[in-house]
Amino acid sequence: MATDAARTYELESALKSVINVLEDGQKGMAEIGEHLKDERLKIFFLAESLKRANFRGELENELHRHGVADVHESGTAAGVLNRAWSELKAKLGGGDHMLLETAEQGEDEAVDVYKDALDQELPLPLRQLLTAQQTQIVLSHDFVREQRDALRPK
């Protein structure tokens, strides 16, 4: 049986991983949204960026409730590379299809990080929050994939 300190560490580690990927998603969605030509997709990406910021806030509040005072996450190295790659694609005229491809890769990572977090022993209210957020992330992932496939060059 895990001690309270071990459970708190496990909870903190799981949530910080999710917060990092949400930071990446927030920045990545905004960045890609700025470069998309399709106005409908631009709006979707900017709205998803705001959702990621909201999700982060919810999880940071949970960490504070569990006694973690300072939460200063800045994303992941992979997220920085992914954003740089999407910026380069946009500058080279990669078009919406290539930007959506990059976005889907970021969403794949988010889905995996949520799955890993939910594999941890977490309190039920936190598990429910993560599950609700994960559902939205999966819906976003599927929408991005569908839009990417619709724009696939023939």
VEXDREN-2710 file (C-alpha; in Angstrom, 1 decimal):
% VEXDREN-2710
k/r/px/py/pz
1/MET/0.0/0.0/0.0
2/ALA/1.4/3.4/-1.0
3/THR/2.1/6.1/1.6
4/ASP/0.4/9.5/1.4
5/ALA/3.6/11.0/0.2
6/ALA/4.0/8.4/-2.5
7/ARG/0.4/8.9/-3.6
8/THR/0.9/12.7/-3.7
9/TYR/4.1/12.3/-5.7
10/GLU/2.3/10.0/-8.2
11/LEU/-0.6/12.4/-8.5
12/GLU/1.7/15.4/-9.0
13/SER/3.8/13.6/-11.6
14/ALA/0.8/12.4/-13.5
15/LEU/-0.9/15.8/-13.5
16/LYS/2.3/17.7/-14.4
17/SER/2.8/15.4/-17.4
18/VAL/-0.8/16.3/-18.5
19/ILE/-0.3/20.0/-17.8
20/ASN/2.9/20.0/-20.0
21/VAL/1.1/18.4/-22.9
22/LEU/-1.8/20.8/-22.5
23/GLU/0.7/23.7/-22.5
24/ASP/2.0/22.3/-25.8
25/GLY/-1.5/21.8/-27.1
26/GLN/-2.5/25.3/-26.2
27/LYS/0.4/26.9/-27.9
28/GLY/0.4/24.5/-30.9
29/MET/-3.3/24.9/-31.6
30/ALA/-3.0/28.7/-31.5
31/GLU/0.0/28.7/-33.7
32/ILE/-1.5/26.3/-36.3
33/GLY/-4.8/28.2/-36.1
34/GLU/-3.0/31.4/-37.1
35/HIS/-1.6/29.8/-40.3
36/LEU/-4.7/27.8/-41.5
37/LYS/-6.4/29.2/-44.6
38/ASP/-9.8/27.7/-43.9
39/GLU/-11.6/30.1/-41.6
40/ARG/-13.8/27.4/-40.0
41/LEU/-10.7/25.5/-39.1
42/LYS/-9.0/28.6/-37.7
43/ILE/-11.9/29.2/-35.4
44/PHE/-11.9/25.5/-34.3
45/PHE/-8.1/25.6/-33.5
46/LEU/-8.3/28.9/-31.6
47/ALA/-11.3/27.5/-29.5
48/GLU/-9.3/24.3/-28.8
49/SER/-6.4/26.4/-27.7
50/LEU/-8.6/28.1/-25.1
51/LYS/-10.0/24.7/-24.0
52/ARG/-6.4/23.5/-23.4
53/ALA/-5.8/26.6/-21.2
54/ASN/-9.0/25.9/-19.3
55/PHE/-8.0/22.3/-18.8
56/ARG/-4.6/23.3/-17.5
57/GLY/-6.2/25.7/-15.0
58/GLU/-8.5/22.9/-13.7
59/LEU/-5.5/20.6/-13.2
60/GLU/-3.4/23.3/-11.6
61/ASN/-6.2/23.9/-9.2
62/GLU/-6.3/20.2/-8.4
63/LEU/-2.6/20.2/-7.6
64/HIS/-3.0/23.2/-5.3
65/ARG/-5.9/21.4/-3.5
66/HIS/-3.5/18.5/-3.0
67/GLY/-0.8/20.7/-1.5
68/VAL/1.4/21.4/-4.5
69/ALA/2.1/25.1/-4.1
70/ASP/4.1/26.0/-7.3
71/VAL/3.0/24.7/-10.7
72/HIS/5.3/26.2/-13.3
73/GLU/5.2/23.9/-16.3
74/SER/6.3/25.1/-19.7
75/GLY/5.5/22.3/-22.0
76/THR/7.8/19.7/-23.4
77/ALA/10.8/19.7/-25.7
78/ALA/8.8/17.6/-28.2
79/GLY/6.1/20.3/-28.2
80/VAL/8.6/23.0/-28.9
81/LEU/9.9/21.0/-31.9
82/ASN/6.4/20.3/-33.1
83/ARG/5.5/24.0/-33.1
84/ALA/8.8/24.9/-34.9
85/TRP/8.0/22.2/-37.5
86/SER/4.5/23.5/-38.0
87/GLU/5.9/27.1/-38.3
88/LEU/8.4/25.9/-40.9
89/LYS/5.7/24.0/-42.9
90/ALA/3.5/27.2/-42.9
91/LYS/6.4/29.3/-44.1
92/LEU/7.2/26.8/-46.9
93/GLY/3.6/26.8/-48.0
94/GLY/2.7/23.4/-46.7
95/GLY/-1.0/24.2/-46.7
96/ASP/-3.7/23.2/-44.4
97/HIS/-3.3/19.5/-44.9
98/MET/0.3/19.5/-43.6
99/LEU/-0.6/21.7/-40.7
100/LEU/-3.5/19.4/-39.8
101/GLU/-1.0/16.5/-40.0
102/THR/1.2/18.2/-37.5
103/ALA/-1.7/19.0/-35.2
104/GLU/-2.8/15.3/-35.3
105/GLN/0.6/14.3/-34.1
106/GLY/0.3/16.6/-31.2
107/GLU/-3.1/15.3/-30.4
108/ASP/-1.7/11.7/-30.5
109/GLU/0.7/12.7/-27.8
110/ALA/-2.0/14.2/-25.7
111/VAL/-4.2/11.1/-25.9
112/ASP/-1.2/9.0/-24.8
113/VAL/-0.4/11.2/-21.9
114/TYR/-4.0/11.2/-20.6
115/LYS/-4.0/7.4/-20.9
116/ASP/-0.8/7.2/-18.9
117/ALA/-2.2/9.5/-16.2
118/LEU/-5.4/7.5/-16.0
119/ASP/-3.4/4.3/-15.5
120/GLN/-2.2/5.8/-12.1
121/GLU/-4.0/5.4/-8.8
122/LEU/-5.9/8.7/-8.6
123/PRO/-8.8/9.9/-6.4
124/LEU/-12.2/9.4/-8.1
125/PRO/-13.0/13.1/-8.6
126/LEU/-9.6/13.7/-10.3
127/ARG/-10.1/10.5/-12.4
128/GLN/-13.5/11.9/-13.5
129/LEU/-12.0/15.2/-14.4
130/LEU/-9.2/13.6/-16.4
131/THR/-11.7/11.3/-18.2
132/ALA/-13.9/14.3/-19.2
133/GLN/-10.9/16.2/-20.5
134/GLN/-9.6/13.1/-22.3
135/THR/-13.0/12.7/-24.0
136/GLN/-12.7/16.2/-25.4
137/ILE/-9.1/15.6/-26.5
138/VAL/-10.1/12.4/-28.4
139/LEU/-13.0/14.2/-30.1
140/SER/-10.6/17.0/-31.1
141/HIS/-8.1/14.4/-32.4
142/ASP/-10.7/12.6/-34.4
143/PHE/-12.0/15.9/-35.9
144/VAL/-8.5/17.0/-36.9
145/ARG/-7.8/13.6/-38.5
146/GLU/-11.1/13.7/-40.5
147/GLN/-10.3/17.2/-41.7
148/ARG/-6.7/16.2/-42.6
149/ASP/-8.0/13.2/-44.6
150/ALA/-10.6/15.4/-46.4
151/LEU/-7.8/17.7/-47.5
152/ARG/-5.3/15.0/-48.5
153/PRO/-3.8/15.8/-51.9
154/LYS/-5.1/13.5/-54.6
END
